[in-house]
Amino acid sequence: MVNVTLPDGSTKQIPSGTTPLELARSIGEGLARKTVAAKLNGVLTDASTPINQDVSLQLITLDTPEGLEIYRHSSAHLMAQAVKELFGDDVQVTIGPAIENGFYYDFFSESHTFSPDDFEKIEHKMAELAKQDLTIEKEVLSREDAIKLFQGMGEDYKVELIQDLDAEEVSIYRQGSFIDLCRGPHIPSTGMLKAFKLTSVAGAYWRGDEKNAMLQRLYATAFTDKKELKRYLHQLEEAKKRDHRKLGRELDLFSFSDEAGAGLVIWHPKGALLRTLIEDFERREHLKRGYDIVQGPQILRTELWKTSGHFDNYRENMYFTEVDDQSYGVKPMNCLAHMLIYKSKKRSYRDLPLRYFELGTVHRHEKSGVLHGLLRVRGFTQDDAHILCTPDQLDAEIKAVLEFVQDVMGIFGFEYELEISTRPEKSIGSEEDWARATHALRSALDDTGLPYEINEGDGAFYGPKIDIKLKDALDRKWQCATIQCDFTLPERFDLTYVGSDGEKHRPVMVHRVILGAIERFIGVLIEHFAGNFPLWISPVQAQILNVTDNQAEYAKQVCNELRHAGVRVKADLRNEKLGFKIREAQMEKVPYMLVIGDREMETGTVAPRNRSGENLAPMTPKDFIRFIEDECRQYH
């Protein structure tokens, strides 16, 4: 007999060799049906693992995030099995992880190109295999035996993965005739998989390297019941309607051109006005909070990037050029110029904190496969700021940035979540500095009482950071704002200030963005509001629509009066039916339409109608100007 300690502190005695699934079944069949895996002494493992010694046990069930991830990972194996049974040796399997809201599997094939026409056939085969309730079993093989096994199966990509593993043994999972290389864990059997749907197909390079073979990636989703799946699929359809690339074309905001280059945005008049409105808002907000507006050059000498550590740790994401036989790096971020401003004169503790703000355009060499509309581009503008302060001021500065984020996200109507990202493998700086920086971020968050998660190993190479993830109208999460704490770059650039003791001291640097990349934020805004921007940032706030040519001159007068008062207004004076012009203005998502007929012309009024179709009481142009100003005042 062995003792099993459960999460509630109670202890059970069970026969040696009992599995977590068998224990769950002894507690209740309902619990057994939900159990997908277990943690034995904190180590995640399959629910079929025998318990042969005293352990602490936690059952992992479908209604937990970990359980759902395992469920989706097992769904990826089910999809790979279905593809292999349908297409046989025409397809090789590579990798298939769970991702947020679903999973994917990458396949290589020279003879078959997947398309949405294949989806129903693959789903049908997946349903067949799930119905067979195939047991999913783990085996551990020597590295050599595993290589022979997959060589015999003609799975070259699995062989390459095993050859690159630094391990004497590897684990495989079998379900029926299908075998896959995997560390697991997995659900007990395919019968647990109830609701899944293939969603899209895309290209992906093997191991993310564009020099390698192009694979075909099948994306899918899976939920524990069909009701949840149906809800999610409805959400996907809504997301398609809100796709910022589609709306960007329809609203004539921006475009991309192969002639200009991949990942480089071309802003059209309404889109450029939208980003100008957001940038002007940002400048006002930063000035109110004691930031100084600065601006640095687009290129800086490569020697500076070597000093900062970017050359060694970020070079693959940068562009370089030569001028007069001198190597320059095109800036991927704005911090270097801000440090040079700090170094331009002697600093005292009385000068600190210094807060430098720049709407700085940067360029990063993103791989072509990850470029995605405004959300992932190669040239973008960040609302970048760097705060240089004494160690004693650090806590207050971090909290002030958190308050800044809260205020701005409230204005745009976003909820958000917080994560602290810790030291990555590729990094610079001492353990002591990283510990101090991480403690500063955690301490500030703890004091504010804001909940946060720890994201291990995802910090910047020079310091840990707080990542702020926005939640949009469809409850999707977007990484935008970030707060980074840095003791390392001030050291590398020998930044100092004279303290109250007359000695030189090292300042701390806080890197932070509030909206992040303006391009990315606008992409998120478009999808969040489905193009129906709040009045204060709508490129066109009102559109004047005359009923007949008789009112054209009066309509022009009203247009000029509104424009001179600062209202962003356009006039549609075409000889078209009023209903047609209203529908077009609604398609363009203009907040207000001002209808002018003979009655309005005679009374010196306009007849406002909002984009949802509600008619407002007639008012004079001056009254409408006040109406617009009142609605926008809360943002100024």
C-alpha positions as CSV (number, residue, x, y, z in Angstrom):
1,M,0.0,0.0,0.0
2,V,1.1,3.6,-0.6
3,N,-0.1,6.9,0.8
4,V,-1.5,9.6,-1.6
5,T,-1.9,13.1,-0.3
6,L,-4.6,15.1,-2.1
7,P,-4.7,18.9,-2.6
8,D,-7.2,19.4,0.3
9,G,-4.6,17.8,2.7
10,S,-6.4,14.5,3.1
11,T,-4.5,11.2,2.7
12,K,-5.7,8.0,1.0
13,Q,-4.1,4.6,1.2
14,I,-4.2,2.8,-2.2
15,P,-2.6,-0.4,-3.5
16,S,0.8,0.1,-5.1
17,G,0.5,0.3,-8.9
18,T,-2.9,2.1,-8.8
19,T,-3.1,4.8,-11.5
20,P,-4.5,8.3,-11.0
21,L,-7.3,7.5,-13.3
22,E,-8.2,4.4,-11.3
23,L,-8.2,6.5,-8.1
24,A,-10.4,9.1,-9.8
25,R,-12.8,6.3,-10.7
26,S,-12.9,5.1,-7.1
27,I,-14.0,8.5,-6.1
28,G,-16.6,8.9,-8.7
29,E,-17.3,8.0,-12.3
30,G,-18.0,11.7,-13.1
31,L,-14.5,12.7,-11.9
32,A,-12.9,9.9,-13.9
33,R,-14.7,11.1,-17.1
34,K,-13.1,14.5,-16.6
35,T,-9.6,13.4,-15.5
36,V,-7.0,13.9,-18.3
37,A,-3.7,13.8,-16.4
38,A,-2.2,14.1,-13.0
39,K,0.6,15.8,-11.1
40,L,2.7,13.4,-8.9
41,N,4.8,15.4,-6.5
42,G,4.2,18.4,-8.8
43,V,5.3,16.7,-12.0
44,L,2.8,16.5,-14.8
45,T,2.2,13.0,-16.0
46,D,-0.3,10.7,-17.7
47,A,-3.4,9.6,-15.8
48,S,-2.3,6.0,-16.5
49,T,1.0,6.3,-14.7
50,P,1.2,3.7,-11.9
51,I,1.8,5.1,-8.3
52,N,4.4,3.0,-6.6
53,Q,5.4,5.2,-3.7
54,D,4.0,7.8,-1.3
55,V,3.2,10.9,-3.3
56,S,1.2,14.1,-3.3
57,L,-1.4,13.9,-6.1
58,Q,-3.4,16.5,-8.0
59,L,-5.8,15.3,-10.7
60,I,-5.8,17.4,-13.8
61,T,-9.4,17.7,-15.2
62,L,-10.9,19.1,-18.3
63,D,-12.3,22.1,-16.6
64,T,-8.8,23.5,-15.8
65,P,-6.5,25.4,-18.2
66,E,-3.9,22.7,-18.0
67,G,-6.5,20.0,-18.7
68,L,-7.9,21.9,-21.7
69,E,-4.4,22.3,-23.1
70,I,-3.7,18.5,-22.8
71,Y,-7.1,17.9,-24.4
72,R,-6.2,20.1,-27.4
73,H,-2.7,18.6,-27.7
74,S,-4.3,15.1,-27.9
75,S,-6.7,16.5,-30.5
76,A,-3.7,17.5,-32.6
77,H,-2.5,13.9,-32.5
78,L,-6.0,12.7,-33.5
79,M,-5.9,15.1,-36.5
80,A,-2.4,13.8,-37.5
81,Q,-3.7,10.2,-37.2
82,A,-6.7,11.1,-39.4
83,V,-4.5,12.8,-42.0
84,K,-2.1,9.8,-42.1
85,E,-5.0,7.3,-42.5
86,L,-6.5,9.4,-45.3
87,F,-3.3,10.3,-47.2
88,G,-0.8,7.7,-46.1
89,D,2.8,8.0,-47.3
90,D,1.9,11.2,-49.3
91,V,2.2,13.1,-46.1
92,Q,4.9,13.3,-43.3
93,V,4.1,14.5,-39.8
94,T,6.3,17.1,-38.1
95,I,5.0,18.8,-34.9
96,G,1.5,19.6,-33.5
97,P,1.3,21.7,-30.3
98,A,-1.7,23.1,-28.5
99,I,-2.1,26.9,-28.8
100,E,-4.5,29.4,-27.4
101,N,-8.0,28.4,-28.3
102,G,-6.9,25.4,-30.3
103,F,-4.0,23.5,-31.9
104,Y,-2.2,23.0,-35.2
105,Y,-0.2,20.3,-36.9
106,D,2.5,20.8,-39.5
107,F,2.7,18.4,-42.4
108,F,5.1,18.0,-45.3
109,S,3.9,16.7,-48.7
110,E,5.1,17.0,-52.2
111,S,2.0,15.5,-53.8
112,H,-0.9,16.9,-51.8
113,T,-1.9,20.5,-51.1
114,F,-4.4,20.9,-48.3
115,S,-7.3,23.2,-48.8
116,P,-10.6,23.8,-46.9
117,D,-12.1,21.2,-49.2
118,D,-10.2,18.6,-47.2
119,F,-11.5,19.8,-43.8
120,E,-14.8,17.9,-43.7
121,K,-13.1,14.6,-44.8
122,I,-10.5,15.0,-42.1
123,E,-13.1,15.9,-39.4
124,H,-15.1,12.9,-40.3
125,K,-12.1,10.6,-40.0
126,M,-11.3,12.2,-36.6
127,A,-14.8,11.5,-35.4
128,E,-14.5,7.9,-36.5
129,L,-11.2,7.4,-34.6
130,A,-12.6,9.2,-31.5
131,K,-15.6,6.9,-31.6
132,Q,-13.3,3.9,-31.5
133,D,-12.1,5.0,-28.1
134,L,-8.5,4.1,-28.8
135,T,-6.3,3.8,-25.7
136,I,-3.4,6.4,-25.8
137,E,-0.3,4.6,-24.4
138,K,3.1,6.0,-23.6
139,E,6.3,4.1,-24.4
140,V,9.9,5.0,-23.6
141,L,12.5,4.0,-26.2
142,S,16.3,4.4,-26.4
143,R,17.3,7.2,-28.8
144,E,18.7,4.7,-31.3
145,D,15.5,2.5,-31.3
146,A,13.3,5.6,-31.7
147,I,15.4,6.7,-34.7
148,K,15.1,3.3,-36.3
149,L,11.4,3.2,-35.6
150,F,10.7,6.5,-37.4
151,Q,13.2,5.8,-40.2
152,G,11.2,2.6,-40.9
153,M,8.0,4.7,-41.0
154,G,9.5,7.2,-43.5
155,E,9.1,10.0,-41.0
156,D,12.2,12.0,-41.8
157,Y,11.2,15.1,-39.7
158,K,10.7,13.0,-36.6
159,V,14.1,11.4,-37.1
160,E,15.7,14.9,-37.3
161,L,14.0,16.0,-34.1
162,I,15.3,12.9,-32.2
163,Q,18.8,13.3,-33.6
164,D,18.8,16.9,-32.2
165,L,17.7,15.8,-28.7
166,D,20.3,15.6,-26.0
167,A,18.7,12.6,-24.3
168,E,19.4,8.9,-24.1
169,E,15.7,8.0,-24.1
170,V,12.7,9.5,-25.7
171,S,9.0,8.9,-25.3
172,I,6.4,8.0,-28.0
173,Y,2.6,7.7,-27.8
174,R,0.5,5.1,-29.6
175,Q,-3.2,5.2,-30.4
176,G,-4.3,2.4,-32.6
177,S,-1.8,2.2,-35.5
178,F,-0.6,5.8,-35.1
179,I,2.7,6.6,-33.4
180,D,4.0,10.0,-32.6
181,L,7.1,11.4,-30.9
182,C,6.0,13.4,-27.8
183,R,6.9,14.1,-24.2
184,G,3.1,14.2,-23.3
185,P,1.1,13.9,-21.2
186,H,-2.1,12.9,-23.1
187,I,-5.7,12.1,-22.3
188,P,-6.4,8.4,-21.5
189,S,-8.2,7.6,-24.8
190,T,-9.5,9.1,-28.0
191,G,-13.1,8.7,-26.8
192,M,-12.8,11.8,-24.6
193,L,-12.5,14.0,-27.7
194,K,-16.0,15.2,-28.5
195,A,-15.9,18.6,-30.3
196,F,-13.4,19.7,-32.8
197,K,-13.2,21.8,-36.0
198,L,-10.6,22.6,-38.6
199,T,-10.4,26.3,-39.1
200,S,-7.7,27.2,-41.6
201,V,-4.6,26.1,-43.5
202,A,-1.4,28.1,-43.8
203,G,2.3,27.8,-44.8
204,A,5.0,27.5,-42.2
205,Y,8.8,26.9,-42.5
206,W,10.2,23.8,-40.8
207,R,11.5,25.0,-37.5
208,G,10.6,28.6,-38.4
209,D,13.6,29.0,-40.7
210,E,12.8,30.3,-44.2
211,K,15.8,28.4,-45.5
212,N,14.1,25.2,-44.6
213,A,11.3,23.3,-46.4
214,M,7.8,24.9,-46.5
215,L,5.2,22.9,-44.5
216,Q,1.5,23.0,-44.5
217,R,-0.1,24.0,-41.2
218,L,-3.6,22.8,-40.4
219,Y,-5.2,24.9,-37.7
220,A,-8.1,23.6,-35.7
221,T,-9.9,24.1,-32.4
222,A,-11.3,21.7,-29.8
223,F,-13.6,22.1,-26.9
224,T,-15.0,19.7,-24.3
225,D,-18.6,20.1,-25.6
226,K,-20.3,21.1,-28.8
227,K,-22.0,24.1,-27.2
228,E,-18.7,25.7,-26.4
229,L,-17.4,24.8,-29.8
230,K,-20.4,26.5,-31.5
231,R,-19.9,29.6,-29.4
232,Y,-16.3,29.8,-30.3
233,L,-17.0,29.3,-34.0
234,H,-19.5,32.1,-33.9
235,Q,-16.8,34.3,-32.3
236,L,-14.5,33.4,-35.2
237,E,-17.1,34.5,-37.7
238,E,-17.4,37.7,-35.9
239,A,-13.7,38.1,-35.9
240,K,-13.6,37.7,-39.7
241,K,-16.1,40.5,-40.0
242,R,-13.9,42.7,-37.8
243,D,-10.6,41.8,-39.5
244,H,-8.7,45.0,-39.6
245,R,-7.2,44.2,-43.0
246,K,-10.7,43.9,-44.5
247,L,-12.0,47.0,-42.8
248,G,-8.9,48.9,-43.5
249,R,-9.6,48.5,-47.3
250,E,-13.3,49.1,-46.9
251,L,-12.8,52.3,-44.8
252,D,-9.9,53.4,-47.0
253,L,-7.5,53.7,-44.0
254,F,-4.3,52.0,-45.2
255,S,-2.8,49.6,-47.7
256,F,0.3,47.5,-48.4
257,S,2.2,47.3,-51.7
258,D,4.7,44.8,-53.0
259,E,6.3,47.7,-54.8
260,A,7.0,49.4,-51.5
261,G,8.0,46.3,-49.6
262,A,6.5,43.7,-47.3
263,G,5.4,44.8,-43.9
264,L,5.6,48.6,-44.7
265,V,2.3,50.4,-44.2
266,I,1.0,53.1,-46.6
267,W,-1.4,55.4,-44.7
268,H,-4.3,56.9,-46.7
269,P,-5.8,60.3,-45.8
270,K,-8.4,58.9,-43.3
271,G,-5.9,56.4,-41.8
272,A,-3.2,59.1,-41.4
273,L,-5.7,61.4,-39.7
274,L,-6.7,58.6,-37.3
275,R,-3.1,58.0,-36.3
276,T,-2.5,61.7,-36.0
277,L,-5.5,62.1,-33.6
278,I,-4.1,59.3,-31.5
279,E,-0.6,60.7,-31.5
280,D,-1.8,64.2,-30.6
281,F,-3.7,62.6,-27.7
282,E,-0.5,60.8,-26.6
283,R,1.5,64.0,-26.7
284,R,-1.0,65.8,-24.5
285,E,-1.2,63.0,-22.0
286,H,2.6,62.8,-21.7
287,L,3.1,66.5,-21.3
288,K,0.5,66.5,-18.5
289,R,2.5,63.8,-16.7
290,G,5.9,65.6,-16.8
291,Y,7.5,63.9,-19.8
292,D,9.8,65.9,-22.1
293,I,9.3,65.3,-25.9
294,V,12.6,64.3,-27.6
295,Q,13.6,62.8,-31.0
296,G,16.5,60.7,-32.1
297,P,18.0,59.8,-35.5
298,Q,16.8,56.9,-37.6
299,I,20.3,55.4,-37.9
300,L,23.1,55.3,-35.3
301,R,26.7,54.0,-35.6
302,T,27.0,50.3,-35.2
303,E,29.5,50.8,-32.4
304,L,26.6,52.1,-30.3
305,W,24.6,49.0,-30.9
306,K,27.5,46.9,-29.9
307,T,27.8,48.9,-26.6
308,S,24.1,48.4,-25.9
309,G,24.2,44.6,-26.6
310,H,21.8,44.8,-29.5
311,F,24.5,43.8,-32.0
312,D,25.1,40.5,-30.1
313,N,21.6,39.8,-28.9
314,Y,19.2,41.4,-31.4
315,R,21.2,41.7,-34.7
316,E,19.0,39.3,-36.7
317,N,16.1,41.7,-36.2
318,M,18.0,44.8,-37.4
319,Y,18.8,46.4,-40.7
320,F,22.3,47.8,-41.3
321,T,23.7,50.2,-43.9
322,E,27.0,52.0,-44.7
323,V,27.6,55.7,-45.0
324,D,31.1,57.0,-45.9
325,D,32.6,53.6,-45.1
326,Q,31.0,53.7,-41.6
327,S,28.6,51.0,-40.5
328,Y,25.2,52.2,-39.1
329,G,22.2,50.3,-37.6
330,V,18.7,51.4,-38.4
331,K,17.1,51.7,-35.0
332,P,14.8,48.9,-33.9
333,M,14.0,50.9,-30.7
334,N,14.6,54.4,-29.3
335,C,16.5,54.0,-26.1
336,L,20.0,54.7,-27.4
337,A,19.4,58.3,-28.4
338,H,17.6,58.9,-25.1
339,M,20.7,57.8,-23.2
340,L,22.9,60.1,-25.4
341,I,20.6,63.0,-24.4
342,Y,21.1,62.1,-20.7
343,K,24.9,61.9,-21.2
344,S,25.0,65.3,-23.0
345,K,25.6,67.1,-19.7
346,K,26.3,66.5,-16.0
347,R,23.3,65.3,-14.0
348,S,22.4,65.8,-10.4
349,Y,20.0,63.9,-8.2
350,R,18.0,67.1,-8.1
351,D,17.4,66.7,-11.9
352,L,15.9,63.2,-11.5
353,P,13.6,61.7,-12.5
354,L,14.0,62.6,-16.2
355,R,11.2,61.3,-18.5
356,Y,12.0,61.3,-22.2
357,F,9.1,60.6,-24.6
358,E,9.4,60.0,-28.3
359,L,6.9,58.9,-31.0
360,G,9.8,57.2,-32.7
361,T,9.6,55.2,-35.9
362,V,11.6,52.0,-35.8
363,H,12.3,49.2,-38.2
364,R,12.7,45.5,-37.4
365,H,13.4,42.6,-39.7
366,E,10.4,40.4,-39.0
367,K,10.2,37.2,-41.0
368,S,7.8,37.3,-43.9
369,G,5.8,34.4,-42.6
370,V,4.8,36.3,-39.5
371,L,3.8,39.6,-41.1
372,H,0.1,40.2,-40.5
373,G,-1.6,43.5,-41.5
374,L,-1.0,46.2,-39.0
375,L,-0.5,43.7,-36.2
376,R,3.0,42.6,-37.3
377,V,4.9,45.0,-39.6
378,R,8.5,45.9,-40.3
379,G,8.3,49.7,-39.9
380,F,6.2,51.1,-37.0
381,T,6.0,54.0,-34.6
382,Q,6.2,53.4,-30.8
383,D,5.0,55.7,-28.1
384,D,8.3,55.1,-26.5
385,A,9.6,56.7,-23.2
386,H,12.6,56.2,-21.0
387,I,12.6,57.3,-17.4
388,L,16.0,57.8,-15.7
389,C,15.7,57.9,-11.9
390,T,17.4,57.1,-8.7
391,P,16.9,53.7,-7.2
392,D,14.8,55.3,-4.4
393,Q,12.5,56.8,-7.1
394,L,12.0,53.6,-9.0
395,D,9.0,52.3,-7.2
396,A,7.0,55.5,-7.6
397,E,7.9,55.7,-11.3
398,I,6.7,52.2,-12.0
399,K,3.4,52.8,-10.2
400,A,2.9,56.1,-12.1
401,V,3.3,54.2,-15.4
402,L,0.8,51.6,-14.2
403,E,-1.6,54.4,-13.4
404,F,-1.0,56.0,-16.8
405,V,-1.8,52.6,-18.5
406,Q,-5.0,52.3,-16.4
407,D,-6.2,55.8,-17.3
408,V,-5.5,55.4,-21.0
409,M,-7.0,52.0,-21.3
410,G,-10.1,53.3,-19.5
411,I,-10.5,56.0,-22.1
412,F,-10.3,53.5,-25.0
413,G,-12.6,51.1,-23.1
414,F,-10.1,48.2,-22.7
415,E,-9.8,45.7,-19.9
416,Y,-6.4,44.2,-19.5
417,E,-4.3,41.5,-17.8
418,L,-0.7,41.8,-16.4
419,E,2.3,39.5,-16.7
420,I,5.8,39.8,-15.4
421,S,8.3,38.3,-18.0
422,T,11.5,37.2,-16.4
423,R,15.1,36.7,-17.6
424,P,15.5,34.9,-21.0
425,E,18.3,32.6,-21.8
426,K,19.9,35.1,-24.2
427,S,20.5,38.2,-21.9
428,I,23.1,40.6,-20.6
429,G,23.7,41.9,-17.1
430,S,24.4,40.4,-13.7
431,E,22.2,38.1,-11.7
432,E,22.1,40.8,-9.0
433,D,20.8,43.5,-11.4
434,W,18.2,41.1,-12.8
435,A,17.0,40.2,-9.3
436,R,16.8,43.9,-8.3
437,A,14.8,44.8,-11.4
438,T,12.4,41.8,-11.1
439,H,11.9,42.6,-7.4
440,A,11.1,46.3,-8.3
441,L,8.4,45.2,-10.8
442,R,6.9,42.6,-8.5
443,S,6.9,45.0,-5.5
444,A,5.1,47.7,-7.4
445,L,2.4,45.4,-8.6
446,D,2.0,43.8,-5.2
447,D,1.5,47.2,-3.6
448,T,-1.2,48.2,-6.2
449,G,-3.0,44.9,-5.5
450,L,-3.3,44.3,-9.3
451,P,-3.3,40.5,-10.1
452,Y,-0.6,39.2,-12.4
453,E,1.0,36.1,-13.8
454,I,4.7,35.1,-14.2
455,N,5.9,34.5,-17.7
456,E,9.2,32.7,-17.2
457,G,12.0,33.6,-19.6
458,D,10.2,36.1,-21.8
459,G,11.9,39.3,-20.7
460,A,13.9,41.7,-22.9
461,F,17.6,40.7,-23.1
462,Y,18.5,43.7,-20.9
463,G,15.8,43.5,-18.2
464,P,12.5,42.0,-17.0
465,K,9.2,43.6,-17.9
466,I,5.6,43.9,-17.1
467,D,3.5,43.0,-20.1
468,I,0.0,44.5,-20.4
469,K,-2.4,42.4,-22.5
470,L,-5.6,44.1,-23.7
471,K,-8.9,42.3,-23.9
472,D,-11.0,43.3,-26.9
473,A,-14.8,43.1,-27.5
474,L,-14.4,39.4,-28.5
475,D,-12.3,38.7,-25.3
476,R,-9.1,38.2,-27.4
477,K,-5.8,39.3,-25.8
478,W,-3.4,41.7,-27.4
479,Q,0.1,42.6,-26.2
480,C,0.5,46.3,-26.4
481,A,1.8,48.2,-23.3
482,T,5.0,47.1,-21.5
483,I,7.1,48.4,-18.6
484,Q,10.8,47.3,-18.5
485,C,13.2,47.8,-15.6
486,D,16.8,48.1,-16.6
487,F,20.0,48.3,-14.4
488,T,22.2,47.1,-17.3
489,L,22.2,49.7,-20.1
490,P,23.0,52.6,-17.7
491,E,26.0,50.6,-16.7
492,R,27.1,49.9,-20.3
493,F,26.7,53.6,-21.2
494,D,28.3,54.8,-18.0
495,L,25.3,57.0,-17.1
496,T,25.8,58.8,-13.8
497,Y,24.4,61.5,-11.5
498,V,25.9,63.3,-8.6
499,G,24.1,62.3,-5.4
500,S,23.4,64.4,-2.3
501,D,26.7,63.0,-0.9
502,G,28.6,64.6,-3.8
503,E,29.6,61.2,-5.2
504,K,28.7,59.7,-8.6
505,H,25.9,57.2,-8.7
506,R,24.2,55.0,-11.4
507,P,20.6,55.8,-12.4
508,V,18.0,53.2,-13.1
509,M,16.3,53.1,-16.5
510,V,12.6,52.3,-17.1
511,H,11.7,51.6,-20.7
512,R,7.9,51.8,-21.3
513,V,5.3,52.1,-23.9
514,I,1.6,52.8,-23.2
515,L,-0.1,51.9,-26.5
516,G,2.9,50.2,-27.9
517,A,3.3,50.3,-31.7
518,I,0.7,52.8,-33.1
519,E,0.2,50.5,-36.1
520,R,-0.6,47.5,-33.9
521,F,-2.8,49.5,-31.6
522,I,-4.8,50.9,-34.5
523,G,-5.2,47.4,-35.8
524,V,-6.6,46.3,-32.4
525,L,-8.8,49.4,-32.3
526,I,-10.3,48.6,-35.7
527,E,-11.2,45.0,-34.6
528,H,-12.4,46.1,-31.1
529,F,-14.8,48.7,-32.4
530,A,-15.5,46.9,-35.7
531,G,-14.5,50.1,-37.4
532,N,-17.1,52.2,-35.5
533,F,-14.6,54.4,-33.9
534,P,-15.6,56.7,-31.0
535,L,-16.5,60.1,-32.1
536,W,-13.3,61.8,-30.8
537,I,-11.0,59.7,-33.0
538,S,-13.3,59.2,-36.0
539,P,-11.5,60.6,-39.1
540,V,-14.8,61.8,-40.4
541,Q,-17.2,62.9,-37.5
542,A,-20.1,64.1,-39.7
543,Q,-21.2,63.8,-43.3
544,I,-23.6,66.3,-44.9
545,L,-26.2,64.9,-47.2
546,N,-28.3,67.1,-49.3
547,V,-31.7,65.8,-50.6
548,T,-31.5,67.7,-54.0
549,D,-29.3,70.1,-55.8
550,N,-31.4,72.9,-54.5
551,Q,-29.7,72.7,-51.1
552,A,-26.1,72.4,-52.4
553,E,-25.1,75.9,-51.6
554,Y,-26.5,75.9,-48.1
555,A,-24.9,72.5,-47.5
556,K,-21.5,74.0,-48.5
557,Q,-22.0,76.9,-46.0
558,V,-22.8,74.4,-43.2
559,C,-19.8,72.3,-44.1
560,N,-17.5,75.4,-44.0
561,E,-19.0,76.5,-40.6
562,L,-18.4,73.1,-39.0
563,R,-14.9,72.7,-40.5
564,H,-13.8,76.1,-39.2
565,A,-15.1,75.1,-35.7
566,G,-12.8,72.0,-35.8
567,V,-15.5,69.4,-36.7
568,R,-14.1,66.8,-39.1
569,V,-16.8,67.0,-41.8
570,K,-17.4,66.0,-45.4
571,A,-20.2,66.8,-47.8
572,D,-21.8,64.3,-50.2
573,L,-23.4,66.6,-52.7
574,R,-23.8,63.9,-55.5
575,N,-27.0,63.8,-57.5
576,E,-28.0,60.5,-55.8
577,K,-31.1,59.4,-53.9
578,L,-30.9,60.3,-50.2
579,G,-31.3,56.6,-49.1
580,F,-28.3,55.6,-51.2
581,K,-26.1,58.3,-49.7
582,I,-27.2,57.3,-46.1
583,R,-26.4,53.7,-46.7
584,E,-22.9,54.6,-48.1
585,A,-22.2,56.8,-45.0
586,Q,-23.3,54.0,-42.7
587,M,-21.0,51.6,-44.6
588,E,-18.2,54.1,-44.0
589,K,-19.2,54.1,-40.3
590,V,-19.5,57.9,-40.1
591,P,-20.9,58.7,-36.6
592,Y,-23.3,61.4,-37.7
593,M,-25.1,62.2,-41.0
594,L,-26.6,65.7,-41.3
595,V,-29.5,65.6,-43.7
596,I,-30.4,68.9,-45.4
597,G,-33.6,69.3,-47.3
598,D,-35.8,72.4,-48.2
599,R,-37.1,72.6,-44.6
600,E,-33.6,72.6,-43.0
601,M,-32.5,75.2,-45.6
602,E,-35.4,77.4,-44.8
603,T,-35.0,77.2,-41.0
604,G,-31.2,77.3,-41.0
605,T,-30.9,73.9,-39.3
606,V,-29.6,70.3,-40.0
607,A,-31.3,67.0,-39.3
608,P,-28.7,64.8,-37.5
609,R,-28.9,61.0,-37.8
610,N,-26.4,58.7,-36.0
611,R,-24.8,55.7,-37.6
612,S,-27.1,53.2,-35.8
613,G,-30.1,54.8,-37.6
614,E,-31.5,57.0,-34.8
615,N,-32.8,60.4,-35.9
616,L,-32.0,63.3,-33.6
617,A,-34.0,66.5,-33.2
618,P,-33.2,69.2,-35.8
619,M,-30.6,71.7,-34.6
620,T,-28.6,74.7,-35.9
621,P,-25.1,74.2,-37.0
622,K,-23.8,76.0,-33.9
623,D,-25.8,73.7,-31.7
624,F,-24.4,70.7,-33.5
625,I,-20.9,72.0,-33.0
626,R,-21.6,72.2,-29.3
627,F,-23.1,68.7,-29.3
628,I,-19.9,67.3,-30.9
629,E,-17.6,69.3,-28.5
630,D,-19.6,68.0,-25.5
631,E,-19.3,64.4,-26.6
632,C,-15.5,64.7,-27.2
633,R,-14.7,66.8,-24.2
634,Q,-14.0,63.9,-21.8
635,Y,-11.0,62.9,-23.9
636,H,-9.3,66.3,-23.9
